[in-house]
């Protein structure tokens, strides 16, 4: 069904509400937002260890060494199994499932990997390690801790940024909370066309096409991707900050017309 036509004043009110929805994402965006835009691959307080390792080598080649910071995992109290598990996490560029970790670290099965992950988390917390293990996008990844954020950012200052505009970020928030959602529904909420914004989000793998509706014309519906979960540090879409209503018509989140 074609969304009803709305007055400019109502469009403005709905856009303000959609921006309020973005405010609910503030604790996620704060790690990725810089100078008004989103750093889509380098959240400053959640740097994958593999990326950090690569940039440390570059820094070493330029003969610039950090002062007073030790990125050590703490005293060596790890068993061989835990050490192998940590090594696999350290070099991985993507979140790893327990099954994949078990294979890489030569463990008996995924259950054993999950048990050792808990032990590794405990060791990191007790030793004051610069790293932490987090469950993200259906897997586990070794990330840097928040207190090391200012130092870690220095390693990325020379890297070009790839930011999302406010309009693209607003469109992404609507997809995240209303999915599956059609382009017409997004444009009804925002009050302006969003074809270009959706194209950018598709190109950057933040959203994907999840099929077609049974409405006239059978329009595409859009969903967020695994890359979206990874970029925002989410294990699953249900971990988005809760809101009482979606940005239009008082509908509960995830419920379409």
Secondary structure, DSSP 4 states (H G I P E B T S, - for coil): -PPPP--HHHHHHHHHHHHHHHHHTHHHHTTTEETTEE-SS--TT--BHHHHHHHHHHHHHTT---SS------S----HHHHHHHHHHHH-SS-B-HHHHHHHTT-S-HHHHHHHHHHHHHHHHHHT-SEEEEEETTEEEEEE-GGGHHHHHHHHTTSPP-PPPHHHHHHHHHHHHH-SEEHHHHHHHHSS--HHHHHHHHHTTSEEEEEE-SSTT--EEEEE-HHHHHHTT-SSGGGSPP-SS-SSTTPPTT---
